[in-house]
């Protein structure tokens, strides 16, 4: 087709027009790539947070109002498991204590859990790096890898746990202190848990926290995650006034809302890159029109129609948009698929920590590619590129050949 042939000739161009064309193409590619990378990282960050938080705390939490604990919890567990959509109910004693080792101490969260329930908590059970499940008994504990590194602890190390108001006497509350031996180290990949949580056998935790025959809460995992709200509502009605039922979406809503808002705002801001590139296309084609005035006039005089001239410039602008978008998708997907390796390389190169676990919670930079979002980005980029070509293309097609050849 003659229009495509002439369009390709114009694309090669020369001088400043060629520079503007390349800047337009690069701008679109960078805009598309950046949007894909940001979208993938934010999706990965959201999903990783969800997996870790739900994996540690369950889909639904059932606890007693106040701090008195749940009595006859096995009977309560049976009632919970009879509810529709509930897959498992993990009984836990969750309390704060002070860990003391080697003359230093730090606040920790103790999760008292039975061996059978620990197996159901797959996020931890499948990430026990050292130690055996059979050793999880008596005064033994499993601790997070970051906590072990911070306190210089290993398998076989002895720690002391202090409960500031553990014993009630005639003279008031006095501290309670016991020794425990580390028999296992786990790493779930979330700094908040790996650095602050220790696991203790349920009966040991009940004894240590003076909660004989009681637990602080149940962590529920459901079969169908789409019906979590419905399951929580059903349980709330069932234990109305007796137990407090809270699903993860309400317990940790602020974190996930913040991630979603940040993603939307960043995507909106970064979309401006594509808009700037689209304006570059307008500038480039307008300059091309001015430079090719005599060529257009000659083409018109030898019989080429306005529609053909329009198609030439639409071809030029659309080609820039398509090539830029394709390059952006390729770059964006390549970086998104290897984002953690790139992060590690840049950290070695710069000698600085680009993704601090203390700040971002996770030990690795996550990424999840969403094909629907990529399709939306591609359509948006192509649409902006096409719209940017309309004005200069119409201007070129409406050029008066007589007036152009006169000068």
TORLUM-340377 format. One record per residue (C-alpha): residue number from 1; residue in three letters; x, y, z. Coordinates in nm, 2 decimals. Example, Ala and Ser with C-alpha at 12.3 -4.5 7.8 and 13.67 -1.06 7.14 Angstrom:
BEGIN
NODE     i    aa        x        y        z
NODE     1   ALA     1.23    -0.45     0.78
NODE     2   SER     1.37    -0.11     0.71
# end
This chain:
BEGIN
NODE     i    aa        x        y        z
NODE     1   UNK     0.00     0.00     0.00
NODE     2   UNK     0.14     0.34    -0.11
NODE     3   UNK     0.04     0.51     0.21
NODE     4   UNK     0.23     0.26     0.43
NODE     5   UNK     0.54     0.29     0.20
NODE     6   UNK     0.55     0.67     0.23
NODE     7   UNK     0.48     0.65     0.60
NODE     8   UNK     0.78     0.43     0.65
NODE     9   UNK     1.00     0.67     0.46
NODE    10   UNK     0.87     0.96     0.68
NODE    11   UNK     0.94     0.75     0.99
NODE    12   UNK     1.31     0.72     0.91
NODE    13   UNK     1.32     1.10     0.87
NODE    14   UNK     1.62     1.32     0.94
NODE    15   UNK     1.73     1.60     1.17
NODE    16   UNK     1.53     1.72     1.47
NODE    17   UNK     1.21     1.55     1.35
NODE    18   UNK     1.38     1.22     1.38
NODE    19   UNK     1.50     1.30     1.73
NODE    20   UNK     1.15     1.40     1.84
NODE    21   UNK     1.01     1.08     1.69
NODE    22   UNK     1.26     0.87     1.89
NODE    23   UNK     1.18     1.06     2.21
NODE    24   UNK     0.81     0.99     2.15
NODE    25   UNK     0.87     0.62     2.10
NODE    26   UNK     1.11     0.60     2.41
NODE    27   UNK     0.87     0.80     2.62
NODE    28   UNK     0.58     0.56     2.54
NODE    29   UNK     0.80     0.26     2.61
NODE    30   UNK     0.91     0.39     2.94
NODE    31   UNK     0.56     0.49     3.04
NODE    32   UNK     0.42     0.15     2.96
NODE    33   UNK     0.71    -0.04     3.12
NODE    34   UNK     0.69     0.17     3.44
NODE    35   UNK     0.31     0.12     3.47
NODE    36   UNK     0.35    -0.26     3.43
NODE    37   UNK     0.64    -0.28     3.68
NODE    38   UNK     0.46    -0.07     3.94
NODE    39   UNK     0.13    -0.26     3.89
NODE    40   UNK     0.31    -0.60     3.92
NODE    41   UNK     0.51    -0.50     4.23
NODE    42   UNK     0.20    -0.36     4.41
NODE    43   UNK     0.00    -0.67     4.32
NODE    44   UNK     0.27    -0.89     4.45
NODE    45   UNK     0.31    -0.68     4.76
NODE    46   UNK    -0.07    -0.70     4.83
NODE    47   UNK    -0.09    -1.07     4.77
NODE    48   UNK     0.22    -1.15     4.98
NODE    49   UNK     0.09    -0.95     5.27
NODE    50   UNK    -0.24    -1.12     5.24
NODE    51   UNK    -0.08    -1.47     5.23
NODE    52   UNK     0.15    -1.40     5.53
NODE    53   UNK    -0.11    -1.22     5.75
NODE    54   UNK    -0.39    -1.47     5.67
NODE    55   UNK    -0.14    -1.76     5.71
NODE    56   UNK    -0.04    -1.64     6.05
NODE    57   UNK    -0.38    -1.51     6.18
NODE    58   UNK    -0.63    -1.71     5.99
NODE    59   UNK    -0.93    -1.59     5.78
NODE    60   UNK    -1.15    -1.54     6.09
NODE    61   UNK    -1.06    -1.48     6.45
NODE    62   UNK    -1.29    -1.59     6.73
NODE    63   UNK    -1.20    -1.46     7.08
NODE    64   UNK    -1.36    -1.38     7.42
NODE    65   UNK    -1.47    -1.03     7.50
NODE    66   UNK    -1.22    -0.88     7.74
NODE    67   UNK    -0.91    -1.08     7.85
NODE    68   UNK    -1.06    -1.37     8.04
NODE    69   UNK    -1.00    -1.64     7.78
NODE    70   UNK    -1.22    -1.91     7.63
NODE    71   UNK    -1.32    -2.20     7.87
NODE    72   UNK    -1.42    -2.55     7.75
NODE    73   UNK    -1.26    -2.46     7.42
NODE    74   UNK    -1.29    -2.81     7.27
NODE    75   UNK    -1.66    -2.79     7.29
NODE    76   UNK    -1.65    -2.44     7.14
NODE    77   UNK    -1.43    -2.58     6.86
NODE    78   UNK    -1.68    -2.85     6.78
NODE    79   UNK    -1.95    -2.59     6.74
NODE    80   UNK    -1.73    -2.38     6.52
NODE    81   UNK    -1.64    -2.67     6.30
NODE    82   UNK    -2.01    -2.76     6.25
NODE    83   UNK    -2.05    -2.42     6.08
NODE    84   UNK    -2.07    -2.42     5.70
NODE    85   UNK    -1.75    -2.34     5.51
NODE    86   UNK    -1.51    -2.37     5.82
NODE    87   UNK    -1.21    -2.60     5.73
NODE    88   UNK    -1.02    -2.58     6.06
NODE    89   UNK    -1.02    -2.40     6.39
NODE    90   UNK    -0.68    -2.36     6.56
NODE    91   UNK    -0.68    -2.30     6.93
NODE    92   UNK    -0.42    -2.06     7.05
NODE    93   UNK    -0.29    -1.88     7.36
NODE    94   UNK    -0.14    -1.55     7.23
NODE    95   UNK     0.03    -1.33     7.48
NODE    96   UNK     0.31    -1.09     7.51
NODE    97   UNK     0.62    -1.16     7.71
NODE    98   UNK     0.99    -1.05     7.75
NODE    99   UNK     1.26    -1.27     7.60
NODE   100   UNK     1.59    -1.26     7.79
NODE   101   UNK     1.92    -1.40     7.66
NODE   102   UNK     2.28    -1.31     7.71
NODE   103   UNK     2.21    -1.01     7.93
NODE   104   UNK     1.97    -0.85     7.67
NODE   105   UNK     1.60    -0.86     7.64
NODE   106   UNK     1.32    -0.77     7.39
NODE   107   UNK     0.95    -0.79     7.37
NODE   108   UNK     0.80    -1.09     7.19
NODE   109   UNK     0.46    -1.24     7.11
NODE   110   UNK     0.41    -1.60     7.23
NODE   111   UNK     0.19    -1.82     7.03
NODE   112   UNK     0.09    -2.12     7.23
NODE   113   UNK    -0.03    -2.40     6.99
NODE   114   UNK    -0.07    -2.78     7.00
NODE   115   UNK     0.14    -3.00     6.77
NODE   116   UNK    -0.17    -3.11     6.57
NODE   117   UNK    -0.28    -2.75     6.52
NODE   118   UNK     0.07    -2.65     6.42
NODE   119   UNK     0.05    -2.90     6.13
NODE   120   UNK    -0.26    -2.72     6.01
NODE   121   UNK    -0.09    -2.39     6.02
NODE   122   UNK     0.09    -2.45     5.69
NODE   123   UNK     0.26    -2.11     5.66
NODE   124   UNK     0.48    -2.19     5.97
NODE   125   UNK     0.48    -2.57     5.95
NODE   126   UNK     0.61    -2.58     5.59
NODE   127   UNK     0.88    -2.31     5.67
NODE   128   UNK     1.04    -2.47     5.98
NODE   129   UNK     1.40    -2.45     5.86
NODE   130   UNK     1.57    -2.65     6.14
NODE   131   UNK     1.42    -2.87     6.41
NODE   132   UNK     1.17    -3.15     6.43
NODE   133   UNK     0.80    -3.13     6.50
NODE   134   UNK     0.84    -3.42     6.75
NODE   135   UNK     1.06    -3.19     6.96
NODE   136   UNK     0.78    -2.94     7.01
NODE   137   UNK     0.69    -3.04     7.36
NODE   138   UNK     0.75    -2.95     7.73
NODE   139   UNK     0.96    -2.64     7.78
NODE   140   UNK     1.07    -2.62     7.42
NODE   141   UNK     1.01    -2.33     7.18
NODE   142   UNK     1.04    -2.26     6.80
NODE   143   UNK     1.15    -1.91     6.72
NODE   144   UNK     1.17    -1.69     6.40
NODE   145   UNK     1.50    -1.68     6.20
NODE   146   UNK     1.53    -1.30     6.23
NODE   147   UNK     1.48    -1.32     6.61
NODE   148   UNK     1.75    -1.59     6.63
NODE   149   UNK     1.99    -1.38     6.43
NODE   150   UNK     1.92    -1.07     6.63
NODE   151   UNK     1.97    -1.24     6.97
NODE   152   UNK     2.25    -1.48     6.84
NODE   153   UNK     2.05    -1.79     6.92
NODE   154   UNK     2.07    -2.14     6.78
NODE   155   UNK     1.91    -2.48     6.82
NODE   156   UNK     1.98    -2.59     7.17
NODE   157   UNK     2.02    -2.24     7.31
NODE   158   UNK     1.84    -2.16     7.64
NODE   159   UNK     1.63    -1.85     7.68
NODE   160   UNK     1.43    -1.70     7.96
NODE   161   UNK     1.08    -1.57     7.92
NODE   162   UNK     0.96    -1.31     8.17
NODE   163   UNK     0.60    -1.22     8.25
NODE   164   UNK     0.60    -0.89     8.44
NODE   165   UNK     0.28    -0.95     8.63
NODE   166   UNK     0.27    -1.33     8.61
NODE   167   UNK     0.21    -1.43     8.97
NODE   168   UNK    -0.05    -1.30     9.21
NODE   169   UNK     0.05    -1.29     9.57
NODE   170   UNK    -0.07    -1.13     9.89
NODE   171   UNK     0.17    -0.85     9.82
NODE   172   UNK     0.05    -0.79     9.47
NODE   173   UNK     0.16    -0.91     9.12
NODE   174   UNK     0.52    -1.03     9.09
NODE   175   UNK     0.72    -1.12     8.78
NODE   176   UNK     0.72    -1.48     8.66
NODE   177   UNK     1.02    -1.62     8.48
NODE   178   UNK     1.09    -1.96     8.32
NODE   179   UNK     1.36    -2.11     8.10
NODE   180   UNK     1.29    -2.26     7.76
NODE   181   UNK     1.51    -2.45     7.51
NODE   182   UNK     1.51    -2.36     7.14
NODE   183   UNK     1.42    -2.68     6.94
NODE   184   UNK     1.33    -2.52     6.61
NODE   185   UNK     1.37    -2.21     6.38
NODE   186   UNK     1.11    -2.10     6.13
NODE   187   UNK     1.11    -1.84     5.85
NODE   188   UNK     0.78    -1.73     5.70
NODE   189   UNK     0.93    -1.45     5.50
NODE   190   UNK     0.77    -1.16     5.68
NODE   191   UNK     0.99    -0.97     5.91
NODE   192   UNK     0.72    -0.88     6.16
NODE   193   UNK     0.67    -1.24     6.24
NODE   194   UNK     1.02    -1.38     6.19
NODE   195   UNK     1.16    -1.12     6.44
NODE   196   UNK     0.89    -1.10     6.70
NODE   197   UNK     0.71    -1.44     6.74
NODE   198   UNK     0.80    -1.76     6.93
NODE   199   UNK     0.59    -2.08     6.93
NODE   200   UNK     0.53    -2.26     7.25
NODE   201   UNK     0.34    -2.59     7.31
NODE   202   UNK    -0.02    -2.51     7.41
NODE   203   UNK    -0.01    -2.68     7.75
NODE   204   UNK     0.32    -2.51     7.84
NODE   205   UNK     0.18    -2.17     7.73
NODE   206   UNK    -0.13    -2.22     7.94
NODE   207   UNK     0.08    -2.30     8.24
NODE   208   UNK     0.32    -2.01     8.19
NODE   209   UNK     0.04    -1.75     8.14
NODE   210   UNK    -0.18    -1.89     8.42
NODE   211   UNK    -0.45    -2.00     8.17
NODE   212   UNK    -0.51    -2.36     8.27
NODE   213   UNK    -0.79    -2.50     8.05
NODE   214   UNK    -0.83    -2.18     7.86
NODE   215   UNK    -0.72    -2.02     7.53
NODE   216   UNK    -0.72    -1.66     7.41
NODE   217   UNK    -0.86    -1.73     7.06
NODE   218   UNK    -0.94    -1.95     6.77
NODE   219   UNK    -0.79    -1.89     6.42
NODE   220   UNK    -1.03    -2.02     6.16
NODE   221   UNK    -0.94    -2.12     5.80
NODE   222   UNK    -1.23    -2.14     5.55
NODE   223   UNK    -1.29    -2.36     5.25
NODE   224   UNK    -1.42    -2.08     5.02
NODE   225   UNK    -1.24    -1.75     5.07
NODE   226   UNK    -1.50    -1.57     4.86
NODE   227   UNK    -1.76    -1.63     5.14
NODE   228   UNK    -1.55    -1.52     5.44
NODE   229   UNK    -1.79    -1.24     5.53
NODE   230   UNK    -2.08    -1.47     5.52
NODE   231   UNK    -1.91    -1.72     5.74
NODE   232   UNK    -1.81    -1.45     5.99
NODE   233   UNK    -2.17    -1.32     6.00
NODE   234   UNK    -2.31    -1.67     6.06
NODE   235   UNK    -2.06    -1.73     6.35
NODE   236   UNK    -2.13    -1.39     6.50
NODE   237   UNK    -2.50    -1.47     6.52
NODE   238   UNK    -2.42    -1.82     6.66
NODE   239   UNK    -2.20    -1.68     6.94
NODE   240   UNK    -2.37    -1.34     6.98
NODE   241   UNK    -2.29    -1.18     7.31
NODE   242   UNK    -2.05    -1.46     7.41
NODE   243   UNK    -1.76    -1.46     7.16
NODE   244   UNK    -1.62    -1.18     6.93
NODE   245   UNK    -1.59    -1.28     6.57
NODE   246   UNK    -1.37    -1.08     6.34
NODE   247   UNK    -1.26    -1.16     5.98
NODE   248   UNK    -0.92    -1.05     5.85
NODE   249   UNK    -1.06    -0.79     5.62
NODE   250   UNK    -1.17    -0.59     5.92
NODE   251   UNK    -0.88    -0.68     6.14
NODE   252   UNK    -0.61    -0.56     5.89
NODE   253   UNK    -0.83    -0.34     5.67
NODE   254   UNK    -0.60    -0.03     5.70
NODE   255   UNK    -0.30    -0.21     5.56
NODE   256   UNK    -0.47    -0.34     5.25
NODE   257   UNK    -0.66    -0.02     5.19
NODE   258   UNK    -0.33     0.18     5.21
NODE   259   UNK    -0.17    -0.06     4.95
NODE   260   UNK    -0.47    -0.02     4.71
NODE   261   UNK    -0.48     0.36     4.74
NODE   262   UNK    -0.10     0.38     4.69
NODE   263   UNK    -0.12     0.16     4.38
NODE   264   UNK    -0.40     0.37     4.23
NODE   265   UNK    -0.23     0.70     4.30
NODE   266   UNK     0.11     0.58     4.16
NODE   267   UNK    -0.06     0.45     3.85
NODE   268   UNK    -0.24     0.78     3.79
NODE   269   UNK     0.08     0.98     3.83
NODE   270   UNK     0.28     0.75     3.61
NODE   271   UNK     0.02     0.76     3.34
NODE   272   UNK     0.13     1.12     3.28
NODE   273   UNK     0.45     0.98     3.12
NODE   274   UNK     0.24     0.83     2.84
NODE   275   UNK     0.04     1.15     2.81
NODE   276   UNK     0.37     1.35     2.77
NODE   277   UNK     0.49     1.10     2.51
NODE   278   UNK     0.16     1.15     2.33
NODE   279   UNK     0.21     1.52     2.31
NODE   280   UNK     0.56     1.45     2.17
NODE   281   UNK     0.39     1.26     1.89
NODE   282   UNK     0.17     1.57     1.82
NODE   283   UNK     0.48     1.79     1.82
NODE   284   UNK     0.67     1.54     1.60
NODE   285   UNK     0.40     1.50     1.34
NODE   286   UNK     0.33     1.87     1.34
NODE   287   UNK     0.69     1.94     1.26
NODE   288   UNK     0.69     1.66     1.00
NODE   289   UNK     0.39     1.82     0.84
NODE   290   UNK     0.57     2.15     0.82
NODE   291   UNK     0.88     1.99     0.67
NODE   292   UNK     0.69     1.79     0.42
NODE   293   UNK     0.46     2.06     0.30
NODE   294   UNK     0.59     2.06    -0.06
NODE   295   UNK     0.59     1.68    -0.07
NODE   296   UNK     0.23     1.67     0.04
NODE   297   UNK     0.14     1.93    -0.22
NODE   298   UNK     0.31     1.73    -0.49
NODE   299   UNK     0.13     1.41    -0.38
NODE   300   UNK    -0.20     1.60    -0.40
NODE   301   UNK    -0.13     1.73    -0.75
NODE   302   UNK    -0.06     1.39    -0.89
NODE   303   UNK    -0.39     1.26    -0.76
NODE   304   UNK    -0.35     1.14    -0.40
NODE   305   UNK    -0.67     1.22    -0.20
NODE   306   UNK    -0.71     1.39     0.13
NODE   307   UNK    -0.80     1.05     0.28
NODE   308   UNK    -0.47     0.90     0.16
NODE   309   UNK    -0.27     1.19     0.31
NODE   310   UNK    -0.46     1.14     0.64
NODE   311   UNK    -0.38     0.77     0.64
NODE   312   UNK    -0.01     0.84     0.58
NODE   313   UNK     0.02     1.05     0.90
NODE   314   UNK    -0.21     0.82     1.10
NODE   315   UNK     0.02     0.54     1.00
NODE   316   UNK     0.33     0.73     1.12
NODE   317   UNK     0.18     0.82     1.46
NODE   318   UNK     0.02     0.48     1.51
NODE   319   UNK     0.34     0.30     1.43
NODE   320   UNK     0.53     0.51     1.69
NODE   321   UNK     0.26     0.42     1.94
NODE   322   UNK     0.25     0.05     1.86
NODE   323   UNK     0.63     0.01     1.86
NODE   324   UNK     0.66     0.21     2.18
NODE   325   UNK     0.39     0.01     2.35
NODE   326   UNK     0.54    -0.33     2.24
NODE   327   UNK     0.88    -0.22     2.36
NODE   328   UNK     0.73    -0.11     2.69
NODE   329   UNK     0.55    -0.43     2.75
NODE   330   UNK     0.87    -0.63     2.67
NODE   331   UNK     1.08    -0.42     2.91
NODE   332   UNK     0.81    -0.42     3.18
NODE   333   UNK     0.75    -0.79     3.18
NODE   334   UNK     1.12    -0.87     3.18
NODE   335   UNK     1.19    -0.65     3.48
NODE   336   UNK     0.87    -0.76     3.66
NODE   337   UNK     0.97    -1.13     3.62
NODE   338   UNK     1.32    -1.07     3.75
NODE   339   UNK     1.25    -0.78     4.00
NODE   340   UNK     1.41    -0.95     4.30
NODE   341   UNK     1.73    -1.04     4.11
NODE   342   UNK     1.76    -0.69     3.98
NODE   343   UNK     1.70    -0.56     4.34
NODE   344   UNK     1.98    -0.78     4.47
NODE   345   UNK     2.22    -0.67     4.19
NODE   346   UNK     2.15    -0.30     4.25
NODE   347   UNK     2.20    -0.35     4.63
NODE   348   UNK     2.54    -0.51     4.57
NODE   349   UNK     2.63    -0.24     4.32
NODE   350   UNK     2.53     0.05     4.55
NODE   351   UNK     2.61    -0.11     4.88
NODE   352   UNK     2.28     0.00     5.03
NODE   353   UNK     1.96    -0.17     5.13
NODE   354   UNK     1.69    -0.08     4.87
NODE   355   UNK     1.42    -0.29     5.02
NODE   356   UNK     1.44    -0.29     5.40
NODE   357   UNK     1.26    -0.58     5.57
NODE   358   UNK     1.19    -0.36     5.87
NODE   359   UNK     1.00    -0.10     5.66
NODE   360   UNK     0.83    -0.32     5.40
NODE   361   UNK     0.76    -0.63     5.62
NODE   362   UNK     0.86    -0.88     5.35
NODE   363   UNK     1.21    -1.04     5.31
NODE   364   UNK     1.18    -1.04     4.92
NODE   365   UNK     1.05    -0.79     4.67
NODE   366   UNK     0.74    -0.96     4.53
NODE   367   UNK     0.58    -0.93     4.19
NODE   368   UNK     0.26    -1.06     4.03
NODE   369   UNK     0.17    -1.00     3.67
NODE   370   UNK    -0.20    -0.94     3.61
NODE   371   UNK    -0.29    -0.99     3.24
NODE   372   UNK    -0.60    -0.78     3.27
NODE   373   UNK    -0.42    -0.48     3.40
NODE   374   UNK    -0.15    -0.52     3.13
NODE   375   UNK    -0.42    -0.53     2.87
NODE   376   UNK    -0.57    -0.21     3.01
NODE   377   UNK    -0.23    -0.04     3.00
NODE   378   UNK    -0.17    -0.15     2.64
NODE   379   UNK    -0.52    -0.02     2.53
NODE   380   UNK    -0.46     0.31     2.71
NODE   381   UNK    -0.12     0.36     2.55
NODE   382   UNK    -0.25     0.28     2.20
NODE   383   UNK    -0.56     0.49     2.24
NODE   384   UNK    -0.35     0.79     2.35
NODE   385   UNK    -0.11     0.74     2.07
NODE   386   UNK    -0.39     0.72     1.81
NODE   387   UNK    -0.57     1.03     1.95
NODE   388   UNK    -0.24     1.22     1.94
NODE   389   UNK    -0.21     1.16     1.56
NODE   390   UNK    -0.55     1.29     1.46
NODE   391   UNK    -0.49     1.66     1.48
NODE   392   UNK    -0.16     1.67     1.28
NODE   393   UNK    -0.29     1.41     1.04
NODE   394   UNK    -0.60     1.62     0.96
NODE   395   UNK    -0.38     1.93     0.93
NODE   396   UNK    -0.17     1.76     0.67
NODE   397   UNK    -0.47     1.63     0.48
NODE   398   UNK    -0.63     1.97     0.47
NODE   399   UNK    -0.32     2.14     0.33
NODE   400   UNK    -0.39     2.35     0.02
NODE   401   UNK    -0.15     2.22    -0.25
NODE   402   UNK    -0.17     2.54    -0.46
NODE   403   UNK    -0.07     2.76    -0.16
NODE   404   UNK     0.20     2.52    -0.06
NODE   405   UNK     0.37     2.51    -0.41
NODE   406   UNK     0.35     2.89    -0.45
NODE   407   UNK     0.62     2.94    -0.18
# end
